[in-house]
Every structure is written in C-alpha cells, then in structure tokens.
Amino acid sequence: MSNFNNMKTLKAQTLVEIQDLCAALDRKLALLDAADRQLDFDGSYDLVDQVTSMEHSVKRLREAAQRANTVNGVDAEYDNLFGGTI
C-alpha cells in the first residue's frame, strides 16, 4: 500500500510541475509576443502565427494535465498532502 501512496504522490507532484511549466511558458510567450509586436525594428510581427500556435499548444497541454488530475484523483491527493489546490 505504501508504494501505491508513493505513486499517487509522484503523480500529484509531477502534474503540479507540469502546471508550473505551463505557467512559465505562458510568461515566456507573452514576452516573445510583446517583442514581436515592437514596430521599431525589422522583423516586427514575423512570429505572430508561431506564437499563436505555441499558445494553443500550451493550452492543450494544460487542459490535458487538468484532465489527468481529475481522472487520477490527484487534486484530492495533493490537497491531502499539501493542504492546497493545484
């Protein structure tokens, strides 16, 4: 049973790390988007499609991680372990 609890803890921690990674990617993409929208240099707006694509991909990863939390009951496990929500 101890191994089962360890695996639930590992899942909870890993999914939280994925959520944190998505948040970091959101911040980096916001910076990239802001830099791309500067009008005072050559190459302005050349990454609009790529940034939009990356934002969509991060959103899909975040949604998949949230579904994994629900399917595996990791949200409740994380709350029990750390007293908070993901």
Secondary structure, DSSP 8 states (H G I E B T S, - for coil): -HHHHHHHHHHHHHHHHHHHHHHHHHHHHHHHHHHHT-SSSTTTTSSHHHHHHHHHHHHHHHHHHHHHHHHHTHHHHHHHHHSS--
